[in-house]
Amino acid sequence: MPIDEVLKRLSNYLDKGERKKKVHCEQIDTLLDKLKEKESSLEKKLSNEKDPDKRKRLKIELKVVTAQRKKGRKRRKELNAKCK
């Protein structure tokens, strides 16, 4: 196999990795937006709910979503340099 072809294949392989990283960052951004919407929705439901059992369930669900957002923001911050 000629050296030019090997270099071309290697270049294509490395470019695919960079595109994949960028797509991954966009997916994280989309997911963070959805989690933010879900968090605000849960907060609204919690403020309107009177039943103690349902309030407890909503609080737990809200804690889970908040933790997921926090973890996602941390990961996005780690990838920030790679995503530009």
Rosetta silent file (secondary structure, phi, psi, omega in degrees, C-alpha in Angstrom):
SEQUENCE: MPIDEVLKRLSNYLDKGERKKKVHCEQIDTLLDKLKEKESSLEKKLSNEKDPDKRKRLKIELKVVTAQRKKGRKRRKELNAKCK
SCORE:     score description
SCORE:     0.000 S_00000001
   1 L     0.000  128.153 -179.339    0.000    0.000    0.000 S_00000001
   2 L   -65.228  152.312 -177.187    1.493    3.353   -0.999 S_00000001
   3 H   -62.748  -33.921  178.730    2.345    5.823    1.767 S_00000001
   4 H   -61.812  -41.002 -179.528   -0.061    8.434    0.364 S_00000001
   5 H   -68.686  -38.728  178.044   -2.989    6.068    0.754 S_00000001
   6 H   -63.311  -44.818  178.426   -1.983    5.169    4.312 S_00000001
   7 H   -63.088  -38.939  179.387   -1.751    8.871    5.223 S_00000001
   8 H   -64.579  -44.784  179.005   -5.126    9.534    3.622 S_00000001
   9 H   -64.160  -42.490  179.140   -6.771    6.715    5.585 S_00000001
  10 H   -63.694  -41.516  177.989   -5.155    7.841    8.812 S_00000001
  11 H   -62.568  -44.623  177.528   -6.296   11.409    8.213 S_00000001
  12 H   -61.602  -41.839  179.991   -9.871   10.257    7.555 S_00000001
  13 H   -62.255  -44.708 -179.335   -9.815    8.123   10.685 S_00000001
  14 H   -68.411  -36.825  177.983   -8.647   11.020   12.867 S_00000001
  15 H   -64.649  -37.520  178.067  -11.185   13.414   11.325 S_00000001
  16 H   -61.976  -38.703  178.656  -13.999   10.990   12.156 S_00000001
  17 H   -63.193  -41.165  179.522  -12.919   11.044   15.799 S_00000001
  18 H   -67.108  -41.468  178.284  -13.067   14.840   15.916 S_00000001
  19 H   -63.832  -38.852 -179.455  -16.520   14.908   14.302 S_00000001
  20 H   -64.698  -39.610  178.266  -17.730   12.310   16.770 S_00000001
  21 H   -63.141  -42.034 -179.327  -16.520   14.432   19.714 S_00000001
  22 H   -64.518  -42.210  178.012  -18.355   17.466   18.371 S_00000001
  23 H   -62.790  -40.140  179.249  -21.572   15.478   17.937 S_00000001
  24 H   -60.858  -41.836  179.165  -21.158   14.176   21.493 S_00000001
  25 H   -64.616  -40.388  178.740  -20.925   17.744   22.813 S_00000001
  26 H   -65.704  -36.766  178.021  -24.061   18.733   20.908 S_00000001
  27 H   -65.862  -40.202  178.015  -25.905   15.746   22.347 S_00000001
  28 H   -63.585  -42.520  178.616  -24.890   16.761   25.865 S_00000001
  29 H   -60.654  -44.253  179.023  -26.122   20.307   25.217 S_00000001
  30 H   -62.504  -44.048 -179.999  -29.468   18.997   23.962 S_00000001
  31 H   -63.769  -40.731  178.675  -29.793   16.689   26.934 S_00000001
  32 H   -63.688  -37.698  177.067  -28.983   19.504   29.368 S_00000001
  33 H   -63.334  -43.942  179.507  -31.696   21.656   27.796 S_00000001
  34 H   -64.316  -40.027  179.193  -34.243   18.860   28.182 S_00000001
  35 H   -66.043  -36.043  178.488  -33.231   18.279   31.797 S_00000001
  36 H   -64.622  -43.567  177.703  -33.585   21.986   32.529 S_00000001
  37 H   -62.406  -42.830 -179.653  -37.111   21.980   31.113 S_00000001
  38 H   -65.054  -38.644  179.225  -37.990   18.875   33.113 S_00000001
  39 H   -63.914  -45.096  179.556  -36.592   20.433   36.285 S_00000001
  40 H   -66.555  -36.660  177.052  -38.655   23.583   35.897 S_00000001
  41 H   -62.978  -43.893  178.960  -41.747   21.501   35.122 S_00000001
  42 H   -64.770  -37.665  178.151  -41.236   19.436   38.273 S_00000001
  43 H   -63.540  -40.630  177.448  -40.771   22.588   40.349 S_00000001
  44 H   -63.601  -46.708  179.793  -44.094   23.938   39.053 S_00000001
  45 H   -61.002  -40.257 -179.093  -45.867   20.658   39.780 S_00000001
  46 H   -64.758  -40.652 -179.233  -44.337   20.570   43.257 S_00000001
  47 H   -69.014  -26.647 -178.906  -45.467   24.093   44.076 S_00000001
  48 H   -92.104  -13.463 -174.259  -49.041   23.293   42.992 S_00000001
  49 L   -82.691  136.129 -179.738  -49.302   19.875   44.655 S_00000001
  50 L  -105.720  -30.492 -177.047  -51.117   19.546   47.994 S_00000001
  51 L   -68.274  122.843 -177.117  -51.005   15.783   48.552 S_00000001
  52 H   -60.781  -36.529  179.642  -48.023   14.920   50.844 S_00000001
  53 H   -66.804  -44.215  179.174  -47.322   11.580   49.142 S_00000001
  54 H   -67.418  -36.824  177.756  -47.225   13.097   45.678 S_00000001
  55 H   -62.534  -41.018  179.347  -45.081   15.989   46.971 S_00000001
  56 H   -62.988  -44.367  178.657  -42.583   13.501   48.388 S_00000001
  57 H   -62.558  -42.915  179.562  -42.416   11.638   45.067 S_00000001
  58 H   -65.318  -38.120  178.497  -41.962   14.890   43.151 S_00000001
  59 H   -62.889  -42.498  178.734  -39.181   16.015   45.518 S_00000001
  60 H   -63.599  -45.378  179.626  -37.303   12.760   44.950 S_00000001
  61 H   -62.846  -38.715  178.293  -37.721   13.031   41.193 S_00000001
  62 H   -65.296  -39.478  177.428  -36.565   16.655   41.321 S_00000001
  63 H   -63.039  -40.390  179.440  -33.441   15.671   43.259 S_00000001
  64 H   -63.705  -47.001 -179.037  -32.621   13.030   40.661 S_00000001
  65 H   -64.202  -40.106  178.705  -33.031   15.459   37.757 S_00000001
  66 H   -63.188  -42.447  178.193  -30.970   18.099   39.562 S_00000001
  67 H   -64.221  -40.009  178.640  -28.173   15.589   40.168 S_00000001
  68 H   -63.972  -42.138  178.493  -28.262   14.519   36.509 S_00000001
  69 H   -63.498  -42.544 -179.456  -28.024   18.149   35.359 S_00000001
  70 H   -61.649  -44.562  179.127  -25.137   18.801   37.714 S_00000001
  71 H   -65.078  -40.432  179.007  -23.267   15.761   36.447 S_00000001
  72 H   -66.030  -41.384  177.770  -23.977   16.721   32.823 S_00000001
  73 H   -63.700  -38.914  179.389  -22.776   20.303   33.327 S_00000001
  74 H   -63.498  -45.485  179.697  -19.587   18.994   34.924 S_00000001
  75 H   -64.695  -40.236  178.973  -18.951   16.646   31.987 S_00000001
  76 H   -63.673  -38.384  178.565  -19.708   19.411   29.474 S_00000001
  77 H   -64.934  -38.152  177.224  -17.248   21.677   31.252 S_00000001
  78 H   -63.723  -37.079 -177.351  -14.585   18.953   30.993 S_00000001
  79 H   -87.721   -1.566 -172.981  -15.218   18.632   27.257 S_00000001
  80 H   -54.043  -43.927 -178.772  -15.415   22.403   26.689 S_00000001
  81 H   -66.756  -34.326 -178.296  -11.931   22.686   25.208 S_00000001
  82 H   -77.458  -22.444 -173.553  -12.509   19.753   22.843 S_00000001
  83 H   -88.057   -5.825 -177.214  -15.876   21.014   21.635 S_00000001
  84 L   -82.787    0.000    0.000  -14.738   24.333   20.233 S_00000001
